Amino acid sequence: MARTSNTERRPRGEKERENEQRGEREAEELVDKLVYVNRVAKTVKGGRRMAFAALVVVGDQRGRVGYGTGKAREVPEAIRKATEKAKKDVIRVPLREGRTLHHDVCGRFGAGKVVLRTAPAGTGIIAGGPMRAVFETMGIQDVVAKSLGSQNPHNMIKATFEALKSVHSPRMIAAKRGKKVGEIVGLREGANAAEAVKE
């Protein structure tokens, strides 16, 4: 009985070790970018207690990106906390040809509203500060983005992530509809052709 329990335990330990190593590798691959640092004050009995709030974006420059916030008495500690949170909340965004979005998309969070548009090769990243940080860490090379609402970096980042979460590749749409990718892409090309004929 003891032998069987030992043989059962060994693979579990190996699996845990593999998972830890994979997590470490993914963490090493992620590039972090500081977006915003704000000095905040808490009023206490003896006066005001100063602290710093940091907003950080992380990504692997291959379609994975996340953001996080952290608060501490010192700036480096706030950045460290924000980076740790960002690494836990990473999302994967499908990219077309590994350089741009599959389609135009809007995102909204609170008073923040952003519009993200696909762009031809060579366009580069045309976007404001906080959004630029997201695209650079994610690995997008060509995109046109515009913020139409709040200029608060937190709202802009959250609205950008809401937009990115609604990006779907033709493969994902084909799987949902039970069709082939060629049919979905063909429909899109057919619609473009129809528009061209009308014009």
Backbone as CSV, one residue per row, in Angstrom:
resi,resn,N_x,N_y,N_z,CA_x,CA_y,CA_z,C_x,C_y,C_z
1,MET,0.838,-1.204,0.000,0.000,0.000,0.000,0.875,1.256,0.000
2,ALA,1.961,1.212,0.823,2.854,2.376,0.937,3.512,2.679,-0.400
3,ARG,3.893,1.591,-1.132,4.545,1.791,-2.426,3.622,2.515,-3.415
4,THR,2.350,2.083,-3.469,1.423,2.702,-4.428,1.232,4.182,-4.114
5,SER,1.160,4.527,-2.797,0.971,5.939,-2.427,2.183,6.764,-2.849
6,ASN,3.405,6.170,-2.701,4.613,6.887,-3.122,4.626,7.116,-4.625
7,THR,4.235,6.079,-5.370,4.232,6.230,-6.835,3.181,7.253,-7.259
8,GLU,2.075,7.372,-6.509,1.045,8.363,-6.829,1.543,9.769,-6.533
9,ARG,2.271,9.904,-5.431,2.721,11.232,-5.023,3.772,11.800,-5.965
10,ARG,4.628,10.951,-6.471,5.759,11.423,-7.286,5.299,12.204,-8.526
11,PRO,4.355,11.671,-9.331,3.905,12.437,-10.505,3.275,13.769,-10.132
12,ARG,2.537,13.791,-8.984,1.907,15.054,-8.566,2.974,16.107,-8.296
13,GLY,4.021,15.708,-7.595,5.124,16.631,-7.299,5.784,17.125,-8.570
14,GLU,5.957,16.203,-9.522,6.563,16.576,-10.806,5.676,17.560,-11.564
15,LYS,4.354,17.303,-11.523,3.411,18.199,-12.200,3.457,19.595,-11.582
16,GLU,3.464,19.644,-10.254,3.525,20.946,-9.563,4.796,21.690,-9.929
17,ARG,5.930,20.933,-9.969,7.211,21.545,-10.328,7.162,22.103,-11.759
18,GLU,6.576,21.307,-12.679,6.456,21.748,-14.074,5.606,23.008,-14.188
19,ASN,4.483,23.032,-13.442,3.608,24.207,-13.443,4.325,25.440,-12.923
20,GLU,5.104,25.264,-11.842,5.873,26.372,-11.273,6.902,26.883,-12.279
21,GLN,7.609,25.935,-12.927,8.622,26.330,-13.917,7.983,27.060,-15.095
22,ARG,6.797,26.560,-15.538,6.098,27.204,-16.644,5.684,28.624,-16.244
23,GLY,5.170,28.764,-15.017,4.770,30.079,-14.504,5.947,31.039,-14.435
24,GLU,7.111,30.514,-13.981,8.317,31.344,-13.905,8.768,31.781,-15.298
25,ARG,8.710,30.828,-16.266,9.109,31.160,-17.642,8.216,32.253,-18.216
26,GLU,6.891,32.103,-17.989,5.939,33.099,-18.496,6.177,34.452,-17.844
27,ALA,6.474,34.438,-16.535,6.735,35.690,-15.816,7.994,36.370,-16.353
28,GLU,9.027,35.551,-16.679,10.275,36.100,-17.226,10.041,36.728,-18.599
29,GLU,9.152,36.109,-19.389,8.882,36.604,-20.738,8.148,37.943,-20.730
30,LEU,7.370,38.205,-19.687,6.540,39.410,-19.643,7.379,40.674,-19.477
31,VAL,7.033,41.689,-20.280,7.690,42.997,-20.209,6.735,43.939,-19.485
32,ASP,7.239,44.708,-18.501,6.345,45.616,-17.782,6.642,47.068,-18.126
33,LYS,5.589,47.882,-18.061,5.714,49.300,-18.398,4.914,50.112,-17.376
34,LEU,5.557,51.098,-16.775,4.884,51.969,-15.812,4.084,53.013,-16.584
35,VAL,2.787,53.096,-16.297,1.912,54.025,-17.017,1.718,55.317,-16.230
36,TYR,1.509,55.180,-14.917,1.118,56.361,-14.130,1.445,56.138,-12.655
37,VAL,1.955,57.188,-12.009,2.170,57.151,-10.553,1.465,58.356,-9.951
38,ASN,0.659,58.122,-8.940,-0.091,59.203,-8.305,0.235,59.247,-6.813
39,ARG,0.444,60.464,-6.293,0.672,60.596,-4.846,-0.675,60.773,-4.169
40,VAL,-0.960,59.921,-3.225,-2.250,59.976,-2.519,-2.008,60.229,-1.035
41,ALA,-2.993,60.834,-0.389,-2.850,61.172,1.036,-4.028,60.608,1.827
42,LYS,-3.709,60.068,2.990,-4.750,59.573,3.893,-4.689,60.440,5.146
43,THR,-5.812,61.052,5.523,-5.834,61.911,6.708,-6.053,61.049,7.946
44,VAL,-5.110,61.124,8.866,-5.192,60.382,10.130,-5.123,61.380,11.283
45,LYS,-5.182,60.863,12.499,-5.233,61.728,13.688,-4.038,62.694,13.747
46,GLY,-2.857,62.214,13.439,-1.644,63.045,13.538,-1.406,63.960,12.344
47,GLY,-2.235,63.861,11.291,-2.035,64.677,10.094,-2.317,63.862,8.851
48,ARG,-1.487,64.062,7.827,-1.680,63.330,6.579,-0.605,62.270,6.411
49,ARG,-1.013,61.125,5.919,-0.059,60.047,5.645,0.047,59.881,4.124
50,MET,1.213,60.169,3.579,1.408,60.127,2.133,1.708,58.701,1.651
51,ALA,1.220,58.388,0.459,1.510,57.096,-0.179,1.516,57.308,-1.691
52,PHE,1.889,56.257,-2.416,1.947,56.350,-3.872,1.136,55.213,-4.492
53,ALA,0.372,55.554,-5.548,-0.410,54.551,-6.286,0.170,54.434,-7.691
54,ALA,0.490,53.214,-8.100,1.104,52.985,-9.418,0.175,52.172,-10.309
55,LEU,0.216,52.478,-11.603,-0.534,51.730,-12.617,0.478,51.155,-13.601
56,VAL,0.492,49.821,-13.717,1.499,49.134,-14.536,0.817,48.226,-15.555
57,VAL,1.403,48.155,-16.754,0.917,47.248,-17.810,2.024,46.242,-18.118
58,VAL,1.673,44.962,-18.251,2.653,43.927,-18.614,2.174,43.175,-19.856
59,GLY,3.115,42.649,-20.634,2.760,41.871,-21.821,3.949,41.082,-22.323
60,ASP,3.672,40.075,-23.169,4.762,39.244,-23.715,5.113,39.635,-25.151
61,GLN,4.493,40.718,-25.661,4.724,41.219,-27.027,4.343,40.192,-28.097
62,ARG,3.455,39.255,-27.709,2.947,38.262,-28.663,1.437,38.061,-28.484
63,GLY,0.757,39.093,-27.985,-0.702,39.009,-27.865,-1.234,38.870,-26.456
64,ARG,-0.343,38.706,-25.466,-0.801,38.607,-24.070,-0.512,39.916,-23.349
65,VAL,-1.495,40.402,-22.592,-1.332,41.693,-21.905,-2.191,41.726,-20.644
66,GLY,-1.738,42.467,-19.642,-2.485,42.610,-18.397,-2.128,43.924,-17.727
67,TYR,-2.969,44.363,-16.792,-2.670,45.602,-16.061,-2.946,45.399,-14.583
68,GLY,-2.332,46.227,-13.753,-2.535,46.126,-12.318,-2.227,47.434,-11.624
69,THR,-2.799,47.612,-10.439,-2.536,48.808,-9.636,-1.977,48.386,-8.290
70,GLY,-1.146,49.228,-7.720,-0.560,48.937,-6.414,-0.370,50.218,-5.630
71,LYS,-0.508,50.125,-4.308,-0.358,51.303,-3.458,0.603,50.979,-2.320
72,ALA,1.540,51.886,-2.051,2.501,51.663,-0.971,3.090,53.013,-0.534
73,ARG,3.867,52.977,0.568,4.475,54.210,1.075,5.625,54.677,0.188
74,GLU,6.241,53.730,-0.553,7.361,54.064,-1.441,7.003,53.692,-2.879
75,VAL,7.536,54.452,-3.834,7.214,54.225,-5.257,7.645,52.830,-5.738
76,PRO,8.884,52.376,-5.472,9.291,51.031,-5.970,8.385,49.903,-5.469
77,GLU,7.950,50.011,-4.212,7.076,48.978,-3.645,5.703,49.009,-4.319
78,ALA,5.202,50.205,-4.602,3.908,50.347,-5.292,3.992,49.743,-6.694
79,ILE,5.116,49.988,-7.381,5.308,49.437,-8.738,5.389,47.918,-8.688
80,ARG,6.087,47.379,-7.669,6.228,45.922,-7.521,4.853,45.269,-7.311
81,LYS,4.037,45.868,-6.430,2.695,45.334,-6.162,1.834,45.369,-7.420
82,ALA,1.901,46.493,-8.148,1.110,46.639,-9.374,1.533,45.614,-10.422
83,THR,2.844,45.380,-10.543,3.367,44.420,-11.524,2.902,43.006,-11.195
84,GLU,2.926,42.650,-9.904,2.465,41.317,-9.484,0.992,41.107,-9.830
85,LYS,0.167,42.144,-9.563,-1.266,42.041,-9.877,-1.477,41.920,-11.383
86,ALA,-0.707,42.702,-12.143,-0.844,42.682,-13.604,-0.520,41.304,-14.160
87,LYS,0.500,40.636,-13.614,0.903,39.308,-14.092,-0.165,38.253,-13.820
88,LYS,-0.985,38.487,-12.780,-2.054,37.531,-12.454,-3.251,37.683,-13.392
89,ASP,-3.485,38.905,-13.893,-4.674,39.176,-14.721,-4.289,39.423,-16.174
90,VAL,-3.650,38.455,-16.796,-3.220,38.598,-18.196,-4.279,37.998,-19.116
91,ILE,-4.604,38.726,-20.190,-5.556,38.208,-21.178,-4.823,37.986,-22.507
92,ARG,-5.365,37.101,-23.333,-4.780,36.847,-24.656,-5.678,37.469,-25.721
93,VAL,-5.070,38.249,-26.610,-5.814,38.915,-27.681,-5.352,38.347,-29.024
94,PRO,-6.274,37.838,-29.860,-5.859,37.317,-31.171,-5.421,38.463,-32.085
95,LEU,-4.280,38.303,-32.744,-3.756,39.328,-33.642,-3.755,38.825,-35.089
96,ARG,-4.018,39.717,-36.026,-3.969,39.359,-37.440,-2.540,39.545,-37.948
97,GLU,-1.979,38.469,-38.463,-0.599,38.442,-38.970,0.407,38.839,-37.882
98,GLY,-0.016,38.757,-36.614,0.865,39.086,-35.489,1.214,40.554,-35.378
99,ARG,0.447,41.438,-36.071,0.826,42.858,-36.049,-0.325,43.813,-35.797
100,THR,-1.591,43.422,-36.061,-2.719,44.338,-35.872,-3.956,43.572,-35.399
101,LEU,-5.040,44.304,-35.130,-6.292,43.690,-34.685,-7.032,43.085,-35.882
102,HIS,-7.952,42.164,-35.591,-8.729,41.532,-36.663,-9.827,42.457,-37.182
103,HIS,-10.354,43.324,-36.310,-11.442,44.215,-36.725,-11.491,45.433,-35.808
104,ASP,-12.224,46.481,-36.242,-12.383,47.690,-35.429,-13.256,47.361,-34.222
105,VAL,-12.989,48.049,-33.112,-13.721,47.737,-31.890,-13.766,48.964,-30.974
106,CYS,-14.845,49.075,-30.200,-15.002,50.170,-29.229,-15.002,49.574,-27.822
107,GLY,-14.531,50.363,-26.865,-14.540,49.918,-25.473,-14.982,51.049,-24.571
108,ARG,-15.697,50.700,-23.506,-16.202,51.724,-22.595,-16.039,51.255,-21.157
109,PHE,-15.555,52.147,-20.310,-15.503,51.853,-18.883,-15.721,53.171,-18.145
110,GLY,-16.823,53.252,-17.379,-17.134,54.499,-16.688,-17.285,55.618,-17.709
111,ALA,-16.548,56.714,-17.510,-16.595,57.840,-18.448,-15.568,57.683,-19.566
112,GLY,-14.784,56.606,-19.525,-13.758,56.381,-20.543,-14.332,55.658,-21.749
113,LYS,-14.043,56.179,-22.941,-14.490,55.507,-24.179,-13.337,55.553,-25.168
114,VAL,-13.014,54.398,-25.762,-11.920,54.328,-26.734,-12.392,53.615,-28.007
115,VAL,-11.793,53.994,-29.126,-12.058,53.341,-30.414,-10.721,52.824,-30.933
116,LEU,-10.657,51.525,-31.239,-9.441,50.907,-31.776,-9.731,50.448,-33.204
117,ARG,-8.828,50.801,-34.128,-9.042,50.448,-35.533,-7.841,49.705,-36.090
118,THR,-8.107,48.748,-36.955,-7.019,48.022,-37.623,-6.302,48.991,-38.569
119,ALA,-5.058,48.662,-38.905,-4.284,49.552,-39.776,-3.397,48.727,-40.699
120,PRO,-3.116,49.253,-41.906,-2.224,48.524,-42.828,-0.785,48.520,-42.329
121,ALA,0.014,47.616,-42.843,1.416,47.488,-42.421,2.158,48.795,-42.647
122,GLY,2.967,49.175,-41.674,3.768,50.394,-41.771,3.131,51.595,-41.105
123,THR,1.897,51.453,-40.620,1.211,52.576,-39.971,1.854,52.922,-38.629
124,GLY,2.215,51.896,-37.878,2.774,52.110,-36.544,1.671,52.231,-35.512
125,ILE,2.039,52.592,-34.279,1.065,52.733,-33.192,0.686,54.208,-33.088
126,ILE,-0.541,54.525,-33.482,-1.042,55.891,-33.356,-2.033,55.878,-32.199
127,ALA,-1.550,56.261,-31.015,-2.384,56.197,-29.811,-1.788,57.094,-28.730
128,GLY,-2.634,57.500,-27.791,-2.198,58.334,-26.672,-1.463,57.522,-25.620
129,GLY,-0.853,58.221,-24.656,0.030,57.639,-23.641,-0.340,56.294,-23.054
130,PRO,-1.421,56.219,-22.227,-1.751,54.936,-21.583,-2.057,53.825,-22.585
131,MET,-2.770,54.155,-23.662,-3.113,53.143,-24.672,-1.862,52.671,-25.416
132,ARG,-0.953,53.574,-25.677,0.306,53.220,-26.358,1.062,52.167,-25.547
133,ALA,1.108,52.344,-24.225,1.808,51.393,-23.350,1.200,49.996,-23.487
134,VAL,-0.142,49.922,-23.571,-0.830,48.631,-23.717,-0.424,47.969,-25.029
135,PHE,-0.450,48.725,-26.130,-0.152,48.163,-27.450,1.308,47.745,-27.571
136,GLU,2.208,48.533,-26.987,3.642,48.202,-27.066,3.952,46.918,-26.314
137,THR,3.383,46.765,-25.107,3.645,45.547,-24.330,2.941,44.340,-24.941
138,MET,1.827,44.568,-25.648,1.082,43.467,-26.267,1.747,43.000,-27.553
139,GLY,2.483,43.884,-28.225,3.176,43.492,-29.450,2.465,43.896,-30.728
140,ILE,1.454,44.779,-30.629,0.791,45.279,-31.842,1.732,46.267,-32.525
141,GLN,1.865,46.144,-33.826,2.758,47.044,-34.579,1.991,48.119,-35.332
142,ASP,0.759,47.824,-35.760,-0.036,48.778,-36.546,-1.436,48.898,-35.952
143,VAL,-1.773,50.078,-35.450,-3.107,50.308,-34.896,-3.358,51.810,-34.810
144,VAL,-4.625,52.185,-34.979,-5.019,53.584,-34.795,-6.041,53.595,-33.668
145,ALA,-5.757,54.360,-32.609,-6.641,54.386,-31.441,-6.967,55.818,-31.057
146,LYS,-8.180,56.027,-30.558,-8.604,57.357,-30.143,-9.396,57.258,-28.849
147,SER,-9.068,58.128,-27.890,-9.824,58.203,-26.644,-10.847,59.316,-26.780
148,LEU,-12.139,58.984,-26.573,-13.219,59.955,-26.771,-13.847,60.418,-25.456
149,GLY,-13.446,59.816,-24.340,-14.072,60.158,-23.067,-13.077,60.681,-22.054
150,SER,-13.121,60.109,-20.877,-12.281,60.528,-19.759,-10.791,60.405,-20.095
151,GLN,-10.000,61.366,-19.630,-8.553,61.336,-19.838,-7.832,60.684,-18.651
152,ASN,-8.608,60.211,-17.680,-8.038,59.520,-16.522,-7.351,58.228,-17.006
153,PRO,-6.039,58.046,-16.708,-5.322,56.850,-17.209,-5.980,55.532,-16.819
154,HIS,-6.536,55.461,-15.603,-7.177,54.221,-15.144,-8.380,53.882,-16.020
155,ASN,-9.231,54.902,-16.289,-10.410,54.670,-17.130,-10.015,54.334,-18.556
156,MET,-8.974,55.001,-19.071,-8.528,54.737,-20.444,-8.011,53.306,-20.593
157,ILE,-7.209,52.872,-19.620,-6.656,51.506,-19.658,-7.784,50.482,-19.563
158,LYS,-8.720,50.694,-18.636,-9.819,49.740,-18.444,-10.725,49.688,-19.673
159,ALA,-10.980,50.852,-20.289,-11.796,50.884,-21.507,-11.072,50.167,-22.650
160,THR,-9.750,50.338,-22.728,-8.950,49.658,-23.763,-9.032,48.148,-23.581
161,PHE,-8.958,47.689,-22.327,-9.043,46.239,-22.062,-10.433,45.704,-22.379
162,GLU,-11.483,46.502,-22.108,-12.842,46.071,-22.460,-12.952,45.887,-23.974
163,ALA,-12.316,46.806,-24.729,-12.330,46.700,-26.192,-11.558,45.463,-26.649
164,LEU,-10.380,45.235,-26.070,-9.536,44.105,-26.475,-10.204,42.761,-26.176
165,LYS,-10.992,42.707,-25.092,-11.680,41.459,-24.739,-12.733,41.082,-25.779
166,SER,-13.228,42.079,-26.535,-14.270,41.796,-27.528,-13.708,41.583,-28.931
167,VAL,-12.373,41.450,-29.045,-11.753,41.153,-30.347,-11.825,39.640,-30.589
168,HIS,-12.346,39.249,-31.759,-12.466,37.828,-32.109,-11.786,37.562,-33.445
169,SER,-11.119,36.430,-33.537,-10.486,36.035,-34.803,-11.506,35.261,-35.645
170,PRO,-11.299,35.187,-36.972,-12.216,34.397,-37.825,-12.347,32.941,-37.356
171,ARG,-11.250,32.394,-36.803,-11.275,31.008,-36.318,-12.265,30.856,-35.162
172,MET,-12.271,31.855,-34.232,-13.182,31.808,-33.084,-14.635,31.917,-33.552
173,ILE,-14.890,32.821,-34.500,-16.255,33.011,-35.018,-16.714,31.755,-35.757
174,ALA,-15.809,31.158,-36.551,-16.143,29.935,-37.290,-16.498,28.804,-36.332
175,ALA,-15.736,28.683,-35.236,-15.998,27.634,-34.246,-17.364,27.844,-33.584
176,LYS,-17.723,29.105,-33.293,-19.020,29.404,-32.667,-20.179,29.079,-33.590
177,ARG,-20.009,29.412,-34.872,-21.106,29.230,-35.830,-21.129,27.851,-36.468
178,GLY,-20.081,27.068,-36.220,-20.015,25.738,-36.804,-19.725,25.771,-38.297
179,LYS,-18.952,26.786,-38.721,-18.589,26.908,-40.137,-17.079,26.806,-40.294
180,LYS,-16.632,26.832,-41.549,-15.194,26.817,-41.807,-14.673,28.254,-41.848
181,VAL,-13.384,28.409,-41.560,-12.769,29.742,-41.555,-12.888,30.387,-42.933
182,GLY,-12.706,29.585,-43.983,-12.807,30.086,-45.362,-14.149,30.723,-45.650
183,GLU,-15.224,30.137,-45.083,-16.568,30.682,-45.292,-16.704,32.044,-44.637
184,ILE,-16.191,32.169,-43.429,-16.287,33.439,-42.682,-15.485,34.523,-43.392
185,VAL,-14.249,34.213,-43.772,-13.384,35.181,-44.462,-13.972,35.514,-45.827
186,GLY,-14.532,34.500,-46.507,-15.164,34.701,-47.806,-16.334,35.658,-47.719
187,LEU,-17.134,35.521,-46.625,-18.273,36.417,-46.419,-17.797,37.850,-46.282
188,ARG,-16.701,38.033,-45.512,-16.179,39.380,-45.280,-15.666,39.985,-46.591
189,GLU,-14.932,39.184,-47.366,-14.398,39.666,-48.650,-15.535,39.954,-49.629
190,GLY,-16.580,39.116,-49.582,-17.752,39.317,-50.444,-18.453,40.631,-50.127
191,ALA,-18.562,40.958,-48.821,-19.196,42.210,-48.400,-18.392,43.410,-48.894
192,ASN,-17.066,43.313,-48.796,-16.190,44.391,-49.286,-16.363,44.577,-50.793
193,ALA,-16.462,43.456,-51.525,-16.631,43.498,-52.978,-17.960,44.162,-53.317
194,ALA,-19.017,43.823,-52.561,-20.346,44.391,-52.795,-20.338,45.908,-52.583
195,GLU,-19.625,46.344,-51.532,-19.507,47.776,-51.241,-18.776,48.487,-52.375
196,ALA,-17.717,47.850,-52.885,-16.927,48.435,-53.977,-17.791,48.599,-55.231
197,VAL,-18.658,47.607,-55.499,-19.535,47.650,-56.682,-20.526,48.809,-56.538
198,LYS,-21.087,48.990,-55.316,-22.037,50.076,-55.062,-21.401,51.434,-55.329
199,GLU,-20.142,51.582,-54.856,-19.434,52.851,-55.030,-19.150,53.093,-56.511
